[in-house]
Amino acid sequence: MERLSTGVPTLDALIEGGIPRGFFVAVVGEPGTGKTILCIHFISKGVDEGDKCIYVTTEESRKSIITQARQFNIDFEKAINEGKMILIDALMGGQEKWNLKSLSPDELTEMIINAKKELGYGRARIVIDSLSAFWLDRPAMARRYAYYFKKVFSKWDFTILATSQYAITTAEAFGFGVEHVADGIIRFRRSIKNGLLRRYLLIEKMRQTNHSPVMHELKIIPGKGLMILKPTIIRREDLTLPKQVKNKIVKARDKGESEIP
């Protein structure tokens, strides 16, 4: 089976060398856990290997993604100028050629296909960062839109990485159903230990792959990017509020409800 490297060798080792060609992989987790950095690595590796690369940003501007990539010694601006990748900005709008005017799945699909035609024939990669922006006001549409993107882009020889956000307070997905459609799920998590933020990664699903079932700690290293570290075990207390804090929240909620006329 042909596999595409994620651009993170330590992650590739957890999934038999990479993502199977043509897969739709959901990259899910809370903000600040490393999802966008993984996407940057994935596209950078595609540029290096001569793939046709398209990066769709819905929650940051084109300039922001280019600046982030530069922090890890990845030059997206050069790749764009050399015609090796196209960065579609779905946040800023406007009249520029590769700016999405509205968060419409049909409009995005048309623009991605046009971008692929401009880049030319060959193996291709898409990042959509993030899909959640398309259904924040109608989460019930998540599964339908995810299936639509997967069905259409698979015909164009795309391997897809699509991020999906989780709410910080509830860990609920912004759109139920994306993970059911996906061929693979890479989940990012975080916890606070002794006042220090720690990040983790777990391969929850990767079809046709003997993937690691173990959660691993990760680090984001300036100038290098994402690095997977040793396997780890997260305790329940690392991911939940302390009991005394939860009790205060419950009391405050009950008091508020009792005061409602």
MIBAZA-849527 format. One record per residue (C-alpha): residue number from 1; x, y, z; residue in three letters. Coordinates in pm, 1 decimal, always signed. Example, Ala and Ser with C-alpha at 12.3 -4.5 7.8 and 13.67 -1.06 7.14 Angstrom:
+-----+----------+----------+----------+--------+
! num !       px !       py !       pz ! residu !
+-----+----------+----------+----------+--------+
!   1 !  +1230.0 !   -450.0 !   +780.0 !    Ala !
!   2 !  +1367.0 !   -106.0 !   +714.0 !    Ser !
+-----+----------+----------+----------+--------+
END
This chain:
+-----+----------+----------+----------+--------+
! num !       px !       py !       pz ! residu !
+-----+----------+----------+----------+--------+
!   1 !     +0.0 !     +0.0 !     +0.0 !    Met !
!   2 !   +128.5 !   +345.6 !    -88.4 !    Glu !
!   3 !   +154.3 !   +573.6 !   +212.6 !    Arg !
!   4 !   +214.7 !   +947.7 !   +240.4 !    Leu !
!   5 !   +447.0 !  +1071.2 !   +512.2 !    Ser !
!   6 !   +293.6 !  +1314.8 !   +759.7 !    Thr !
!   7 !   +620.5 !  +1506.5 !   +765.2 !    Gly !
!   8 !   +673.6 !  +1397.8 !  +1127.0 !    Val !
!   9 !   +892.3 !  +1082.6 !  +1123.8 !    Pro !
!  10 !   +806.3 !   +991.2 !  +1483.5 !    Thr !
!  11 !   +435.8 !  +1000.4 !  +1392.0 !    Leu !
!  12 !   +490.0 !   +799.6 !  +1071.9 !    Asp !
!  13 !   +642.2 !   +526.0 !  +1287.6 !    Ala !
!  14 !   +308.1 !   +491.1 !  +1471.6 !    Leu !
!  15 !   +110.5 !   +433.0 !  +1149.2 !    Ile !
!  16 !   +327.6 !   +193.8 !   +948.0 !    Glu !
!  17 !   +511.1 !   +467.2 !   +764.4 !    Gly !
!  18 !   +236.7 !   +716.0 !   +683.5 !    Gly !
!  19 !   -123.7 !   +779.9 !   +578.0 !    Ile !
!  20 !   -260.7 !   +551.5 !   +304.4 !    Pro !
!  21 !   -298.5 !   +737.7 !    -23.8 !    Arg !
!  22 !   -648.7 !   +872.7 !    -79.2 !    Gly !
!  23 !   -753.2 !   +864.7 !   +287.3 !    Phe !
!  24 !   -963.5 !  +1127.4 !   +462.5 !    Phe !
!  25 !   -808.4 !  +1178.2 !   +807.0 !    Val !
!  26 !   -971.3 !  +1380.4 !  +1085.2 !    Ala !
!  27 !   -728.2 !  +1567.6 !  +1310.0 !    Val !
!  28 !   -930.8 !  +1649.6 !  +1620.6 !    Val !
!  29 !   -873.1 !  +1816.8 !  +1955.6 !    Gly !
!  30 !   -888.2 !  +2133.2 !  +2159.3 !    Glu !
!  31 !   -727.3 !  +2460.4 !  +2046.9 !    Pro !
!  32 !   -355.7 !  +2492.7 !  +2109.4 !    Gly !
!  33 !   -273.6 !  +2123.1 !  +2097.2 !    Thr !
!  34 !    -76.3 !  +2113.3 !  +1770.9 !    Gly !
!  35 !   -330.8 !  +2036.1 !  +1497.6 !    Lys !
!  36 !   -230.7 !  +2320.6 !  +1265.6 !    Thr !
!  37 !   +139.1 !  +2244.0 !  +1307.5 !    Ile !
!  38 !    +77.9 !  +1885.1 !  +1196.9 !    Leu !
!  39 !   -105.7 !  +2018.6 !   +891.1 !    Cys !
!  40 !   +188.8 !  +2245.5 !   +809.8 !    Ile !
!  41 !   +427.4 !  +1949.6 !   +829.7 !    His !
!  42 !   +198.2 !  +1740.6 !   +606.3 !    Phe !
!  43 !   +185.9 !  +2002.9 !   +331.1 !    Ile !
!  44 !   +556.7 !  +2083.9 !   +360.6 !    Ser !
!  45 !   +642.2 !  +1717.1 !   +310.1 !    Lys !
!  46 !   +412.8 !  +1707.3 !     +8.8 !    Gly !
!  47 !   +591.7 !  +2005.9 !   -144.6 !    Val !
!  48 !   +926.3 !  +1833.2 !    -89.1 !    Asp !
!  49 !   +798.0 !  +1514.3 !   -257.3 !    Glu !
!  50 !   +648.0 !  +1693.7 !   -557.0 !    Gly !
!  51 !   +282.5 !  +1645.6 !   -463.2 !    Asp !
!  52 !    +18.8 !  +1898.7 !   -565.2 !    Lys !
!  53 !    -53.2 !  +2071.7 !   -234.2 !    Cys !
!  54 !   -351.2 !  +2282.6 !   -127.5 !    Ile !
!  55 !   -389.5 !  +2435.6 !   +217.7 !    Tyr !
!  56 !   -730.5 !  +2578.6 !   +314.3 !    Val !
!  57 !   -731.2 !  +2803.1 !   +620.4 !    Thr !
!  58 !  -1067.9 !  +2903.0 !   +768.4 !    Thr !
!  59 !   -972.0 !  +3040.8 !  +1111.0 !    Glu !
!  60 !   -644.0 !  +3219.0 !  +1034.9 !    Glu !
!  61 !   -534.3 !  +3439.0 !   +749.5 !    Ser !
!  62 !   -299.7 !  +3329.3 !   +473.2 !    Arg !
!  63 !    -31.3 !  +3554.0 !   +622.5 !    Lys !
!  64 !    -69.3 !  +3389.3 !   +964.9 !    Ser !
!  65 !    -18.9 !  +3037.5 !   +824.8 !    Ile !
!  66 !   +289.1 !  +3147.6 !   +629.2 !    Ile !
!  67 !   +431.5 !  +3309.6 !   +944.7 !    Thr !
!  68 !   +365.3 !  +2997.2 !  +1154.6 !    Gln !
!  69 !   +535.8 !  +2776.2 !   +898.3 !    Ala !
!  70 !   +838.6 !  +3005.0 !   +897.2 !    Arg !
!  71 !   +877.4 !  +2948.8 !  +1273.4 !    Gln !
!  72 !   +961.7 !  +2587.1 !  +1190.2 !    Phe !
!  73 !  +1193.5 !  +2675.6 !   +898.5 !    Asn !
!  74 !   +923.0 !  +2592.9 !   +641.4 !    Ile !
!  75 !   +897.0 !  +2841.7 !   +354.8 !    Asp !
!  76 !   +538.7 !  +2834.0 !   +225.0 !    Phe !
!  77 !   +579.0 !  +3168.0 !    +52.3 !    Glu !
!  78 !   +853.3 !  +3026.0 !   -168.5 !    Lys !
!  79 !   +646.8 !  +2713.9 !   -243.9 !    Ala !
!  80 !   +350.9 !  +2931.5 !   -346.1 !    Ile !
!  81 !   +563.3 !  +3155.9 !   -566.4 !    Asn !
!  82 !   +716.2 !  +2850.1 !   -735.8 !    Glu !
!  83 !   +371.0 !  +2704.9 !   -810.6 !    Gly !
!  84 !   +416.9 !  +2404.0 !   -582.3 !    Lys !
!  85 !   +123.0 !  +2480.3 !   -352.6 !    Met !
!  86 !   -184.6 !  +2700.3 !   -326.7 !    Ile !
!  87 !   -305.0 !  +2851.5 !     +0.8 !    Leu !
!  88 !   -679.3 !  +2922.4 !     +1.6 !    Ile !
!  89 !   -784.2 !  +3188.1 !   +252.7 !    Asp !
!  90 !  -1143.0 !  +3132.4 !   +367.6 !    Ala !
!  91 !  -1120.5 !  +3385.3 !   +651.6 !    Leu !
!  92 !  -1033.9 !  +3721.3 !   +501.1 !    Met !
!  93 !  -1266.6 !  +3721.9 !   +199.9 !    Gly !
!  94 !  -1210.6 !  +3990.3 !    -60.4 !    Gly !
!  95 !  -1143.0 !  +3969.0 !   -430.5 !    Gln !
!  96 !   -806.4 !  +3792.9 !   -439.2 !    Glu !
!  97 !   -799.3 !  +3485.4 !   -660.2 !    Lys !
!  98 !   -757.1 !  +3228.6 !   -382.6 !    Trp !
!  99 !   -975.2 !  +3396.5 !   -120.2 !    Asn !
! 100 !  -1307.0 !  +3226.8 !    -43.4 !    Leu !
! 101 !  -1588.5 !  +3480.6 !    -40.5 !    Lys !
! 102 !  -1818.5 !  +3275.8 !   +184.7 !    Ser !
! 103 !  -1803.8 !  +2958.7 !   +394.0 !    Leu !
! 104 !  -1989.2 !  +2751.6 !   +137.0 !    Ser !
! 105 !  -1895.7 !  +2385.1 !    +81.8 !    Pro !
! 106 !  -1985.6 !  +2415.2 !   -286.8 !    Asp !
! 107 !  -1773.1 !  +2726.8 !   -332.0 !    Glu !
! 108 !  -1480.6 !  +2564.9 !   -151.7 !    Leu !
! 109 !  -1507.6 !  +2248.8 !   -360.1 !    Thr !
! 110 !  -1506.1 !  +2447.9 !   -683.2 !    Glu !
! 111 !  -1204.4 !  +2650.9 !   -572.5 !    Met !
! 112 !  -1007.2 !  +2340.2 !   -468.7 !    Ile !
! 113 !  -1076.6 !  +2170.8 !   -801.6 !    Ile !
! 114 !   -966.5 !  +2485.4 !   -986.7 !    Asn !
! 115 !   -652.4 !  +2493.7 !   -773.0 !    Ala !
! 116 !   -577.9 !  +2131.2 !   -858.1 !    Lys !
! 117 !   -619.9 !  +2204.3 !  -1228.0 !    Lys !
! 118 !   -377.1 !  +2494.5 !  -1198.4 !    Glu !
! 119 !   -119.6 !  +2286.6 !  -1009.5 !    Leu !
! 120 !   -145.1 !  +2007.1 !  -1263.9 !    Gly !
! 121 !   -175.9 !  +1631.1 !  -1278.7 !    Tyr !
! 122 !    -39.8 !  +1407.2 !  -1005.5 !    Gly !
! 123 !    -66.3 !  +1290.4 !   -647.1 !    Arg !
! 124 !   -220.3 !  +1558.8 !   -432.2 !    Ala !
! 125 !   -270.5 !  +1665.7 !    -72.6 !    Arg !
! 126 !   -535.8 !  +1886.7 !    +87.5 !    Ile !
! 127 !   -546.3 !  +2038.1 !   +432.7 !    Val !
! 128 !   -873.5 !  +2193.6 !   +550.1 !    Ile !
! 129 !   -801.6 !  +2377.1 !   +875.4 !    Asp !
! 130 !  -1061.7 !  +2365.1 !  +1006.2 !    Ser !
! 131 !  -1377.8 !  +2196.1 !   +881.4 !    Leu !
! 132 !  -1564.0 !  +2309.7 !  +1194.4 !    Ser !
! 133 !  -1600.0 !  +2660.6 !  +1052.4 !    Ala !
! 134 !  -1846.9 !  +2529.4 !   +794.2 !    Phe !
! 135 !  -2105.8 !  +2413.6 !  +1048.0 !    Trp !
! 136 !  -2059.2 !  +2615.5 !  +1367.5 !    Leu !
! 137 !  -2417.7 !  +2741.9 !  +1334.1 !    Asp !
! 138 !  -2557.1 !  +2406.4 !  +1213.2 !    Arg !
! 139 !  -2357.2 !  +2119.1 !  +1371.3 !    Pro !
! 140 !  -2605.0 !  +1860.0 !  +1245.4 !    Ala !
! 141 !  -2459.1 !  +1915.9 !   +897.2 !    Met !
! 142 !  -2109.7 !  +1800.6 !   +995.5 !    Ala !
! 143 !  -2143.0 !  +1440.6 !   +881.6 !    Arg !
! 144 !  -2311.7 !  +1536.2 !   +555.4 !    Arg !
! 145 !  -2047.6 !  +1794.1 !   +464.1 !    Tyr !
! 146 !  -1758.8 !  +1566.0 !   +562.4 !    Ala !
! 147 !  -1900.7 !  +1287.1 !   +345.2 !    Tyr !
! 148 !  -1949.3 !  +1530.1 !    +57.0 !    Tyr !
! 149 !  -1587.0 !  +1650.2 !    +71.6 !    Phe !
! 150 !  -1455.2 !  +1295.4 !    +99.1 !    Lys !
! 151 !  -1662.6 !  +1170.7 !   -194.6 !    Lys !
! 152 !  -1572.1 !  +1457.7 !   -428.1 !    Val !
! 153 !  -1201.5 !  +1491.5 !   -349.9 !    Phe !
! 154 !  -1129.4 !  +1118.4 !   -363.1 !    Ser !
! 155 !  -1197.2 !  +1138.5 !   -736.9 !    Lys !
! 156 !   -914.6 !  +1391.4 !   -772.2 !    Trp !
! 157 !   -644.1 !  +1176.7 !   -608.8 !    Asp !
! 158 !   -635.1 !  +1382.9 !   -290.1 !    Phe !
! 159 !   -520.8 !  +1263.0 !    +48.9 !    Thr !
! 160 !   -699.7 !  +1483.2 !   +300.7 !    Ile !
! 161 !   -614.3 !  +1611.5 !   +646.6 !    Leu !
! 162 !   -910.5 !  +1795.8 !   +799.4 !    Ala !
! 163 !   -901.5 !  +1947.0 !  +1146.7 !    Thr !
! 164 !  -1204.2 !  +1962.0 !  +1373.9 !    Ser !
! 165 !  -1222.0 !  +2169.4 !  +1689.7 !    Gln !
! 166 !  -1338.4 !  +2061.7 !  +2034.1 !    Tyr !
! 167 !  -1490.0 !  +2287.4 !  +2298.7 !    Ala !
! 168 !  -1246.2 !  +2357.2 !  +2581.4 !    Ile !
! 169 !  -1500.8 !  +2324.6 !  +2861.6 !    Thr !
! 170 !  -1695.9 !  +2020.1 !  +2746.4 !    Thr !
! 171 !  -1460.7 !  +1840.8 !  +2503.9 !    Ala !
! 172 !  -1759.1 !  +1812.2 !  +2269.2 !    Glu !
! 173 !  -1694.2 !  +1819.1 !  +1895.7 !    Ala !
! 174 !  -1818.4 !  +2112.6 !  +1691.4 !    Phe !
! 175 !  -2014.4 !  +1887.0 !  +1460.7 !    Gly !
! 176 !  -2104.5 !  +1526.1 !  +1531.9 !    Phe !
! 177 !  -2024.6 !  +1272.1 !  +1265.5 !    Gly !
! 178 !  -1692.5 !  +1376.4 !  +1107.7 !    Val !
! 179 !  -1509.6 !  +1094.8 !  +1282.9 !    Glu !
! 180 !  -1753.6 !   +834.5 !  +1150.1 !    His !
! 181 !  -1683.5 !   +942.9 !   +792.3 !    Val !
! 182 !  -1305.9 !   +964.0 !   +834.8 !    Ala !
! 183 !  -1071.3 !   +682.3 !   +735.5 !    Asp !
! 184 !   -841.2 !   +784.8 !  +1017.8 !    Gly !
! 185 !   -858.4 !   +982.9 !  +1342.4 !    Ile !
! 186 !   -557.8 !  +1153.4 !  +1499.6 !    Ile !
! 187 !   -664.3 !  +1296.1 !  +1835.0 !    Arg !
! 188 !   -473.6 !  +1567.7 !  +2018.9 !    Phe !
! 189 !   -523.6 !  +1616.7 !  +2392.6 !    Arg !
! 190 !   -374.6 !  +1826.3 !  +2668.3 !    Arg !
! 191 !   -346.7 !  +1838.4 !  +3043.9 !    Ser !
! 192 !   -190.4 !  +2052.1 !  +3314.4 !    Ile !
! 193 !    +57.5 !  +1879.2 !  +3545.9 !    Lys !
! 194 !   +225.7 !  +2079.3 !  +3822.4 !    Asn !
! 195 !   +131.2 !  +2398.9 !  +3644.6 !    Gly !
! 196 !   +284.8 !  +2287.0 !  +3313.6 !    Leu !
! 197 !    +92.7 !  +2237.6 !  +2990.3 !    Leu !
! 198 !   +147.6 !  +1895.0 !  +2835.7 !    Arg !
! 199 !    +27.5 !  +1782.3 !  +2494.8 !    Arg !
! 200 !    -57.7 !  +1430.0 !  +2379.4 !    Tyr !
! 201 !   -145.5 !  +1244.7 !  +2060.8 !    Leu !
! 202 !   -340.7 !   +923.9 !  +2007.3 !    Leu !
! 203 !   -412.0 !   +738.7 !  +1683.2 !    Ile !
! 204 !   -772.2 !   +635.0 !  +1742.4 !    Glu !
! 205 !   -838.4 !   +503.0 !  +1394.9 !    Lys !
! 206 !   -644.8 !   +434.3 !  +1076.4 !    Met !
! 207 !   -802.9 !   +185.4 !   +840.9 !    Arg !
! 208 !   -584.5 !    -80.3 !   +677.0 !    Gln !
! 209 !   -309.0 !     +7.0 !   +924.0 !    Thr !
! 210 !   -162.5 !   -167.6 !  +1226.5 !    Asn !
! 211 !   -136.1 !   +157.9 !  +1419.5 !    His !
! 212 !    -15.3 !   +218.5 !  +1772.1 !    Ser !
! 213 !   -296.0 !   +206.4 !  +2032.3 !    Pro !
! 214 !    -84.9 !   +393.9 !  +2287.4 !    Val !
! 215 !   -109.2 !   +763.2 !  +2373.0 !    Met !
! 216 !   +217.1 !   +952.5 !  +2327.3 !    His !
! 217 !   +333.0 !  +1282.3 !  +2468.2 !    Glu !
! 218 !   +442.7 !  +1540.9 !  +2213.8 !    Leu !
! 219 !   +638.6 !  +1862.0 !  +2209.4 !    Lys !
! 220 !   +641.9 !  +2163.1 !  +1979.5 !    Ile !
! 221 !  +1004.5 !  +2260.2 !  +1926.5 !    Ile !
! 222 !  +1098.4 !  +2605.1 !  +1786.3 !    Pro !
! 223 !  +1271.6 !  +2574.2 !  +1451.8 !    Gly !
! 224 !  +1168.3 !  +2208.4 !  +1414.5 !    Lys !
! 225 !   +796.8 !  +2170.0 !  +1488.0 !    Gly !
! 226 !   +612.9 !  +1865.6 !  +1614.6 !    Leu !
! 227 !   +796.3 !  +1577.9 !  +1779.7 !    Met !
! 228 !   +637.2 !  +1266.7 !  +1928.7 !    Ile !
! 229 !   +794.3 !  +1157.7 !  +2256.9 !    Leu !
! 230 !   +753.5 !   +858.5 !  +2483.2 !    Lys !
! 231 !   +428.0 !   +667.6 !  +2543.3 !    Pro !
! 232 !   +233.9 !   +797.0 !  +2841.1 !    Thr !
! 233 !    -59.1 !   +717.1 !  +3064.9 !    Ile !
! 234 !   -300.1 !   +995.6 !  +3153.2 !    Ile !
! 235 !   -484.3 !   +965.0 !  +3479.3 !    Arg !
! 236 !   -845.5 !  +1070.3 !  +3514.5 !    Arg !
! 237 !   -749.1 !  +1349.8 !  +3752.9 !    Glu !
! 238 !   -520.9 !  +1499.4 !  +3488.4 !    Asp !
! 239 !   -817.9 !  +1571.4 !  +3261.2 !    Leu !
! 240 !  -1088.1 !  +1667.3 !  +3511.9 !    Thr !
! 241 !  -1135.9 !  +1962.7 !  +3741.5 !    Leu !
! 242 !  -1042.8 !  +1914.5 !  +4108.4 !    Pro !
! 243 !  -1337.9 !  +1797.7 !  +4319.4 !    Lys !
! 244 !  -1352.6 !  +2117.1 !  +4525.1 !    Gln !
! 245 !  -1366.2 !  +2327.9 !  +4208.4 !    Val !
! 246 !  -1646.4 !  +2115.6 !  +4059.9 !    Lys !
! 247 !  -1841.6 !  +2146.0 !  +4386.6 !    Asn !
! 248 !  -1814.8 !  +2524.7 !  +4373.7 !    Lys !
! 249 !  -1937.7 !  +2526.9 !  +4013.7 !    Ile !
! 250 !  -2235.4 !  +2306.8 !  +4101.0 !    Val !
! 251 !  -2325.9 !  +2524.9 !  +4400.0 !    Lys !
! 252 !  -2301.9 !  +2841.3 !  +4189.7 !    Ala !
! 253 !  -2519.2 !  +2685.2 !  +3920.1 !    Arg !
! 254 !  -2781.1 !  +2567.0 !  +4172.6 !    Asp !
! 255 !  -2785.5 !  +2907.2 !  +4338.8 !    Lys !
! 256 !  -2832.0 !  +3078.5 !  +4003.3 !    Gly !
! 257 !  -3118.2 !  +2848.1 !  +3906.7 !    Glu !
! 258 !  -3293.0 !  +2902.1 !  +4242.7 !    Ser !
! 259 !  -3283.1 !  +3279.8 !  +4192.1 !    Glu !
! 260 !  -3455.2 !  +3261.8 !  +3853.8 !    Ile !
! 261 !  -3819.1 !  +3381.8 !  +3904.8 !    Pro !
+-----+----------+----------+----------+--------+
END
